[in-house]
């Protein structure tokens, strides 16, 4: 089996994922994806007709984020029409899965030049779906729900904290360390080689720096934030009045009271952004004079 190499990586700065607040929220998702694809092509002098595939990840595939975003972003970036694209959904694992699949294609010898990446505009999530109906990961399949009750992510996080005995103080400490690490990495230019400037269609700058990190975060500030998922816990998800909390308790009846510890300061961010990796075989790099940044040694995949 051959090797798969990462030749280059491009990512947009993360914009705050809220309409009217985030610097990227006004852009079309496929346009945002096209910015990293265009950067890869320009930086590496790509003959885009030789790109065997563009494997893209997008979790919420509906409306503007539907319609094979990988293919549309490539066309928007000016890629040759023979460069195909496919878009997959493995929820939060979508992006890393595109890299795994691209690596497998290259390592197997089936393809020589593959782009892996993804787009997610969380600012758009609030604009899709029926606000009167709580979103369910089972898409309303009641038979599946009876077999595998799946609740809202934040409520599940609080359930894990309850089951594992994790307290808010420990999670706040980790959030503080995470913000400090991000601030240091940005200050030291750790991402400068990959970070690109996002421009509006008219050429003006939309965003050229990370918008989401909060380097000013303090432990005292975190301690003042209110937890946010206790309200969602009691939201009914069906006509029978079943709540997000009740779905968890069907699986874990030992939870009689939730320990709600998560809030806006220690939870995953709501952001907009796109990223892409250029993967190539050894023979393709030798032929074109490319220099790799890394070699993929192994991949892994498992449900949870």
N, C-alpha and C positions, 0 to 999 in steps of 0.2 A: 504493500500500500504506500502511496506517495504522501507527501507533506502538504499542508495548507498553511500559507503565510499571510499575515496581515500586513499589507503594504502601506495602508494609510487609514486614518480615521478622521471624520469631520463631525462636529456637533454644533448645534445652535446654542446660544445662551438659553438658560431656562427663563421663560417669562412667567409672571404670575398668572395662574390659570383662571382669571375672572374677567368677564366682559366689562369694559370701562375702566379697568385697573391695570391689566396686563398689557405690555407693549407689543405682544404678538397676537393678541386675541382677535384682532380685526382681519387677520390673514386667512386665506383658504388653506385647509390642511394639506392638500396636494401641492400648493404653492410653497408652503413651508418645507415640505419634504424635498421639493425640487432644489431648494437652496443648498442642501448638503450634497445632493447628487451632482449639481453643477460644480460645486467646489472640488469634489473628488475628480471630476473629469478635467477641470482646468489645472489643478495642482499636479496631476500625474500625466498630463498630455494624453489622455485616453482616446483611443479609437473606439467610440462607444458601440460600433457595430460588432466589436469583438467581445463585448460584455455578454456572457452566456445567459445570465439571469440576474434579476434583482428581486431578492426575497425580502419582503417588507412585513413588519409587524404593526398592527393597530388593534387596540382592544375594543373600542366602541365603534363598530363598523356599521354605521347607518348615516343617512343624510349625506352631508358633505364629507364625512369620513368613510363613506362606503364606496362601492364601485371600483375595487382593486386599486387602492391608493398607490401601491408601489409602481404599477404600470403608468398611472396618470401622472405621478410625480416625475417619472423618467421622461415622459413626453414633454411635460412642462419645462424640464431642464434642458430640452433640446437633444435628447439622446436619439440615436438611430432607431427607427421603428422596428428593426430586427432584434433589438435588445429587449427581451421579454421581461415581464414582471408578474409577481404573484404576491398576494397579501394574506397573511394568516392571523389567527387569533388564538393565543394561549393566555389570555388575560394579562397579568403583570409579567408573565414569562415570555411574552411574544417576542421582544427584542432579542433576548439571548437565544431563543429558539431559532431565529433567522440565522444567527451566526453558526449555531450547531449544524443546521442543514446545509448552509453554504460550505462549511468546512468539509462535511461528508461528501458533497458533490465533487469538491476539488481533490480530496484525498483518495476517492475512489477512481479518479481518472476520467470521470464522466464529463467534467467541465474544467476549464482552465482559469476563468476570470469571472468571479461572482461578487456582487455587492449585497451585503446584508445590512439591514437597518430598520428604522421605524419612525412613525410620527404619532404623537398623541397630543390632542388639544383638549385639555380638561375644561377649558373655558367653554367649549362647545357642548359638553355633556349636559349642562343645565338647559340647553335649548332643544334637546331631543327627548322623545318619549312623552308620555302623558303624566303631567305633574300630579294628577289625582290618583295615580296608581303607583305605589312604591315599586322601585325596580327590583326584580328578582332574578337571580343568576340562573334559575331553572326555567325561565321564560314561561312560567305558568303551567308547567307539566306537573300535575298533582300526583301522578303515580310516582314520578321521580322524587318529588318532595317528600312523599311518605317513606321512601327508601333512604334518601339522603337529604334530610332537611338542611338547607344552606341559607344562612342568615346574612345580614349586612356586615361588611368587612370590619368597620370600627367597633360594632357591638361584639363581633367575634374576638377582636383584639382584647377587649375588656374581659371577655369570657376566659381567654387564655391566661390573662393576668390573675383572674380569680382562681382558676384551677392550679396554676403554678406558684401561687403565693408571691407574685411580683408586685411591689408597691410603687406608688407614684414617685416617690423620692428617687428610686433607682432609675426609673425611666426618664425623669427630668435630668438626672445627672448624665445619662447617655446622650440625651438631646443636646445638652450644653457642650459635651465633648465633640459631638458631631458638627455643631456649628463652628467650634474653634478649629477643628481640622479643615473644614471647608474654607474658612477665612485664611488659614495659613497656606493651603494649597493654591488658592487664588492669588494671594500676595506673592508667592514664590513662582508664579507663572507655570504651575504644573500642567495646566490645560491649554496654555497659549498655542501650542503646536496644532491642536485639534479644533479649537474654538474659532468659529467663523462669524463674521458680521452679517446679520440678516437685514436685507434692504427691502423696502417697499417696491411694488412694481414700477413706480416712477423714479426709482434710483435713490431716494432719500433713505437715511438710516432708520430702521425700525428698532433694532436692539443690537448693541455691540458689547454687552457685559452681562454677567449673571445678575438677574433681577430678583431671584427668589431668596438666596441665603440671607440670614439675619445675623451678621457678626456682632451686633450690639446686644445680643441675647445675654441675660443674666439669670442666675438661679432664682433671685428674688422675683424677677419678672415672670418667670415660668410658674412660680408658686401662686401667682395671683390670677392665672388663667382658669376659667371654668371648664370642667369636663363637658364634652359635647355629645356623647353617644347615649346618655341615659334617656334622653327624649326619644331618640330613634328606637331604642329598645322596646318601647311600648307602642310603636306605630303598627296598626293592623295591616296585614298584607293580603287578607282575603275576606270574603263576605262572612265567614264564621268568626272573625275577630282575632284570628291567630296573629301573634306579634312576632317581630324579629327575635325578641328575647325568648318567647315560647318555643320557637324553632330550635334554638340552642338547647333549651331544657329538655326537649324530646330526646336529644342525643346524650345530654349530660344532666340527668335529673338531680345529681348531687349539688348542682348550682341552685341554691335557694335564694341567694341574694348576690347581685353583681357588684364587683368592686370596680367602679368606673374610675380609671386613672388617666385616660387619654384626652388630650386637648389639642388645640391648634399648634401649640409650641413643641409638642413631642410626637406628633403624628407625621405620616408621610405627607409630602407637600402636594398641593394642587397646582400643577404647572402646565405650560405649553412648551413643546420642543420637538426636535427631530435630530437623528444621528444616523451615521452610516459608516460601515467598514468596507474597505476594498480588499478582497481575498484573491490570491493567485497561486497557481502551481509553480513549482521550481522551474519547470521548463519554460513557462510563459515569462517569468521574471528574467531568465537568462536571455531569452530572445529579445526582450524589450529594454533590458538594462535597468529594471526596477530594483530597488533596495528594500528589503522587508524591515518592518519595525518589530515584528514578533512572529513566532511560530506557534500554531495551535497544537498542543501536545495531546489533549484529551477533552472530551465533552461528557456531560452527564444529563440524565433526564429521569425524573420520577414524580409521580403524583403524590399528593398529600391530603 
